[in-house]
Amino acid sequence: MTSDKLHLDTLVIHAGQEPDPATGAIMTPIYQTSTFVQSAPGEHKGYEYSRSGNPTRAALEACIAGIENAKYGLAFGSGLAAIDCVLRHFNPGDHIIVGNDVYGGTYRLFERVYARYGLKFTWVNLADLEAVKAAFTPQTRLLWLETPTNPLLSLADLRALADSAPQTVLVAVDNTFASPALQQPLNFGADIVMHSSTKYLGGHSDAVGGLLALNDDQLYDDLKFLQNAVGSVPGPMDCFLVLRGIKTLTVRMERHSANALQIARYLEDHHAVRQVLYPGLESHPQHDLAKRQMKGFGGMISIILDSPEAAKRMVSRTRLFALAESLGGVESLIEHPYSMTHASTATSPIAVPPALVRLSVGIEHIDDLIADLRQALE
Ligand SMILES: *Cc1c(COP(=O)(O)O)cnc(C)c1O
């Protein structure tokens, strides 16, 4: 399939996927097998052992490459396993610059695991371009970006940040919140895109997975080597589920974004809500950047209530919005980051506000969602 000239709405359905040559099956089969028969030692049909390669996974890897406008894709057993693969590329003493508002698990992996192996991290406010530029040292090898951030929904200017990085520094973007339907970071000069496919790409809260997409041949060889050497690969069933989820990505993101914008406006007018953080609101400090950089504003909203008690009360009272970690599924979720997804940062410099509530707005009918939030805030 030549992906060059196809639109994203088409690529989400077809990238990396051809009818099965053996049977004509229109959907990529779940090749639930650990190994592949060889006709003579070393003579095989492209697959030897499923840690090294599996046809269902290969289709997903080609698919993420297609929809992120990349040459290569790599699939992992979780989003964190994908981040872990990137970090293993570096050596003790190497320096990494990270945005100071990131997914809690990213913070934990960097500071509690990789700091022990001699990687050095500097946490900066990505909205402050001068602060980022000042953080580069001769040892800096990676700039790790998340935009919009989890959970404060602040944005990083991808073009400006990629341009600010010296040639010797790789720029990686966690694109989980936006998905390629809203922004394709490689087009802004990033070197690596990372996804937790558990979220919008899978889209149905039924599989945990991670993906990388990139263009550089040598970097791909290095990361593919690590993927096999370390072995943190997804099973074929999970790859199938993510492939199926991606087929509806662009239509889902349209509805997620439309619902979230209406809810953000509703909450902005609600007396019990102190602040609404949503890039689609005119009141968001980076609304202009959001309009430049993103094709839509996504389904994630964070709000700040009057107190931690009010936040916990609200998340306990919703009926349609289920109280749960994770995000990006068709169903609406609500959570309290301080005690849930971001508990691992609670005593750190990047702790989130205790009165913060995060909503993952699903694709249900908008009136039902607003009615649920209204009664929860009563
Ligand atoms: C969930 C998430 C991750 C981690 O992905 P897992 O699939 O849970 O390992 C990384 N980054 C962001 C922004 C996330 O939301």
The ligand as an SDF file (V2000), in Angstrom:
LIG
                    3D

 15 15  0  0  0  0  0  0  0  0999 V2000
   -0.6980    6.0280   30.0240 C   0  0  0  0  0  0  0  0  0  0  0  0
    0.3870    6.8970   29.5690 C   0  0  0  0  0  0  0  0  0  0  0  0
    1.7000    6.4180   29.4510 C   0  0  0  0  0  0  0  0  0  0  0  0
    2.0930    5.0150   29.8470 C   0  0  0  0  0  0  0  0  0  0  0  0
    1.5090    4.0430   29.0330 O   0  0  0  0  0  0  0  0  0  0  0  0
    1.1270    2.5670   29.5530 P   0  0  0  0  0  0  0  0  0  0  0  0
    0.5090    1.9510   28.3630 O   0  0  0  0  0  0  0  0  0  0  0  0
    0.2010    2.7460   30.7260 O   0  0  0  0  0  0  0  0  0  0  0  0
    2.4110    1.9260   29.9710 O   0  0  0  0  0  0  0  0  0  0  0  0
    2.6660    7.2900   28.9740 C   0  0  0  0  0  0  0  0  0  0  0  0
    2.3710    8.5660   28.6470 N   0  0  0  0  0  0  0  0  0  0  0  0
    1.1170    9.0670   28.7620 C   0  0  0  0  0  0  0  0  0  0  0  0
    0.8460   10.4800   28.3780 C   0  0  0  0  0  0  0  0  0  0  0  0
    0.0960    8.2610   29.2350 C   0  0  0  0  0  0  0  0  0  0  0  0
   -1.1480    8.7660   29.3580 O   0  0  0  0  0  0  0  0  0  0  0  0
  1  2  1  0
  2  3  1  0
  2 14  2  0
  3  4  1  0
  3 10  2  0
  4  5  1  0
  5  6  1  0
  6  7  2  0
  6  8  1  0
  6  9  1  0
 10 11  1  0
 11 12  2  0
 12 13  1  0
 12 14  1  0
 14 15  1  0
M  END
$$$$
